[in-house]
Amino acid sequence: MHKSQQFQTCQQALRWHGLAQVLSERHERHCLFYLGSVGSGRIGTDILSPIQGHLSRADLDLAVKLNALEKTVRSQHLLL
């Protein structure tokens, strides 16, 4: 499963990335983060399942949590 996150700043993107890494490790999921465009605030994310071609319920749960984390990081940026 792939998604690209676009943030307003590099710092905001890196904050999300650090929190997302902790979240994915805590849930024991395999996530790849692509930071090639982080300077412009963009991060690509792939959630990989150990079972080829099949996403588990846990993979989908992590995707929902990463989306919620993205919204939280963005809203905190607006408060600053």
N, C-alpha and C positions, 0 to 999 in steps of 0.2 A: 504494500500500500504506500503510495507516494503523496506527499503534499509539500507545497512551497509556502513558507511563511514570509510575509513582507512587513517589516517594521519601519518606523519613521527614521530611526537612527541605528548606527552600528552598535552602540552601547545597549540599546533596547534589545536588539537581536542577540547579542552575546549574553545578556542577562537571561533571556528565555532559554538559550542553548544550555547554559549551566544548570538551570532548574530542570529542563527536559531530560538531560543526561541522568541526573539523580533519580528522577521519576521512572525512567525506563529501567535503570539498574534495580531500583526497589521492586519493580514488577517483573524482573527477570525476563525482559523482552529484548529482542535484538533490533536495535535502531541504528541506522546509519545517518549521520548528519553531514551535509555538504555545505562547507563554509566558503566556497570559492567566491561567492558574491556577498559575503557578510559586510563588506565595506559599504555597500549600498543598502544594507538592512535586510537582505534576503538570505534565508536558510532553507535548503531542501532537506526533507526528512523521508526516509524509507523505514517502514516497520516490516521486518522480515520474520517469517514463521519458520521454525525448524522443520516443519512438515511442508515440503515443496508444493507450492500451488494452493495451499489452503490457509486461510486466516482463522485463527481461533477466536473464541469469545474474549479471551484475555487480550489479544491483539486489538480488537475493536474497542475494548474498554480503555486501553492505553491511548488509542487515537482520540477518544472522547476527552480524556483527561489532558492530553496535549493541546487540544483545541481550547479547553477551558483555561489552561495555563496561558495560552496566547492572549486570550481576552483579558485576563488578569494583568499581565505584564503591560499590555497596551493601556489599560485604564489607569494603572499606577503612573505611567508616563504622563498622562493628561493631568494628574494631580500635582505633578512637580512644577 
